[in-house]
C-alpha cells in the first residue's frame, strides 16, 4: 500500500487506530500477566504451571491462525528487542522473588509456632537463594540460541554480498574461479579506472536509469490516483467503483460492420430489410463460480435493418443478402465480469426466428485495445438443413473494445519499469567491474554529455537527444491501454 496510501479497510478490520499489530500487543500483555502469576504462585499449587503451559500452547496456535486467516498480510517490522516488555518482564521476575520468599516464610505451615525473627531470617535466606539463581541464569544462560545466532550472521553475510558485490578474474590464482562474488581482497584489483568507451557506456546507462526513475515515479502517482477511484476484483476480472461498491466499471464498445455470405444465390434471404442484430452479453459459466450478484450486463440491444452494399454506379451488388452492411455502434455497460461472452444474433423479425449467431469471449479482449474481429456465424438448425454440409458459414465483421480496469494496466507498466531498472542496475555494475553488459543497449557516441545534462537537473536535453534516448526508454511511457 505504499503506492496508494493506507487502505480504507485497515481501521474497519482492527478498530483500534488501524494498527495491525494490536493483536501482538494484546498477546504480549497476556503473556506478561501470565508469567507474573506463574512465577509468583507456583509454590502455592503445582497445577498453576501445568495449566499455564497448556493455555500457552493453545494460544500459540490460535494467534498463528489469526495472523494467517484473519489479517490481510500485516507487514513485519524489524526490531532488536521487545522494548518495554523486556523491562517489565524483569521487574515481574524480581517481584516474584519477594512473593515466593514471603509465601515460604509467612504462609507455610512448617514454620508454625516460630517467632517473627525466625520467619524474617527464613525470608531473607529464601530471597537471597532465589536471587542468586536468577542472577546465575541471567549471566550463564544465552539470550540467543547458538543456532539462531548463526542464521542471523549468515543472513547478514548474504545481504552484504548481494548489496556490495566484488568481482574478480582469478588472475594468477589457482584456488579461485572466474565470476565468483566471494572475496573482498580481490575487489581492488578490478576497481581500476575505466577506459573512454566504458565511461561513455556507463554515463549513458546512468542517464537512462535516472530517466526511468522519473517515469516510475509518475507511474506510481497515476496508480495511486486510479487506486483511489476503483477497486480491482481478480475473481471477476473487472474493477468496481469505490464510491459505489456495487457499480462495475466494465464497458464494451462494439461496432457492427457487415455480414458476408448470409444469403446465397441458391438460398437467398427473402427480405434483408427484415433482418436485425441482437447484441447481448451473457455469463455462460456456472453460477457457483461467479463473484457477483444479478445479471452480468444490461439487456439485449437491437440494431437497425442493414443496408445493401452498392457498386461504384450505385446499383445493389446482390439481391439475395450476400453482403449486409450495418455500420452501427453499441455500448454495453456496466459489465460485471470479464468471463462473460458477447453474443450477436441475426433475427428475422417478420418470421420471428433466428437466422444465425456468433459468440466472442470477453476474456480474449482483456488487452483493452480496439480489435477488428472476423467471427464465423453458426446458422440456425432449419437454415443449416437447407444447405449442403460443406457450405461456407457466414462471416461477421466487427470492431470491439472491452475496458475493465485502469489499475491493472498501470500495475503491469510498473512491473515492466522495475524490470527495466533491474537490467540497467545489473549492467551498470558489470561496467564498473570491467565486465561485459548482459543486455543490448543503443549506446550513442555522445552519451557522457547527455548523461551529465540530465543528471544536473539545471537544463533539459534537446530534441535530438530525446530522439536518441527514445529506443531505450521504459515501456512505462506507453499508453495504459497498450500495456495490459
C-alpha positions, 0 to 999 in steps of 0.5 A: 500500500505504499503506492496508494496510501493506507487502505480504507479497510485497515481501521474497519478490520482492527478498530483500534487506530488501524494498527495491525499489530494490536493483536501482538500487543494484546498477546504480549500483555497476556503473556506478561500477566501470565508469567507474573502469576506463574512465577509468583504462585507456583509454590502455592499449587503445582497445577498453576504451571501445568495449566499455564503451559497448556493455555500457552500452547493453545494460544500459540496456535490460535494467534498463528491462525489469526495472523494467517486467516484473519489479517490481510498480510500485516507487514513485519517490522524489524526490531532488536528487542521487545522494548518495554516488555523486556523491562517489565518482564524483569521487574515481574521476575524480581517481584516474584522473588519477594512473593515466593520468599514471603509465601515460604516464610509467612504462609507455610505451615512448617514454620508454625509456632516460630517467632517473627525473627525466625520467619524474617531470617527464613525470608531473607535466606529464601530471597537471597537463594532465589536471587542468586539463581536468577542472577546465575541464569541471567549471566550463564544462560544465552539470550540467543540460541547458538543456532539462531545466532548463526542464521542471523550472521549468515543472513547478514553475510548474504545481504552484504554480498548481494548489496556490495558485490566484488568481482574478480578474474582469478588472475594468477590464482589457482584456488579461485574461479572466474565470476565468483562474488566471494572475496573482498581482497580481490575487489581492488584489483578490478576497481581500476579506472575505466577506459573512454568507451566504458565511461561513455557506456556507463554515463549513458546507462546512468542517464537512462536509469535516472530517466526511468526513475522519473517515469516510475515515479509518475507511474506510481502517482497515476496508480495511486490516483486510479487506486483511489477511484476503483477497486480491482476484483481478480475473481471477476476480472473487472474493477468496481467503483469505490464510491459505489461498491456495487457499480462495475466499471466494465464497458464494451464498445462494439461496432457492427460492420457487415455480414458476408455470405448470409444469403446465397444465390441458391438460398437467398434471404427473402427480405434483408430489410427484415433482418436485425442484430441482437447484441447481448452479453451473457455469463455462460459459466456456472453460477457457483463460480461467479463473484457477483450478484444479478445479471452480468450486463444490461439487456439485449440491444437491437440494431437497425435493418442493414443496408445493401452494399452498392457498386461504384454506379450505385446499383445493389451488388446482390439481391439475395443478402450476400453482403449486409452492411450495418455500420452501427455502434453499441455500448454495453455497460456496466459489465460485471465480469470479464468471463462473460461472452458477447453474443450477436444474433441475426433475427428475422423479425417478420418470421420471428426466428433466428437466422444465425449467431456468433459468440466472442469471449470477453476474456480474449479482449482483456488487452483493452485495445480496439480489435477488428474481429472476423467471427464465423456465424453458426446458422440456425438448425432449419437454415443449416438443413437447407444447405449442403454440409460443406457450405461456407458459414457466414462471416461477421465483421466487427470492431470491439473494445472491452475496458475493465480496469485502469489499475491493472494496466498501470500495475503491469507498466510498473512491473515492466519499469522495475524490470527495466531498472533491474537490467540497467542496475545489473549492467551498470555494475558489470561496467564498473567491474570491467565486465561485459553488459548482459543486455543490448543497449543503443549506446550513442557516441555522445552519451557522457554529455547527455548523461551529465545534462540530465543528471544536473537537473539545471537544463533539459536535453534537446530534441535530438537527444530525446530522439536518441534516448527514445529506443531505450526508454521504459515501456512505462511511457506507453499508453495504459491501454497498450500495456495490459 
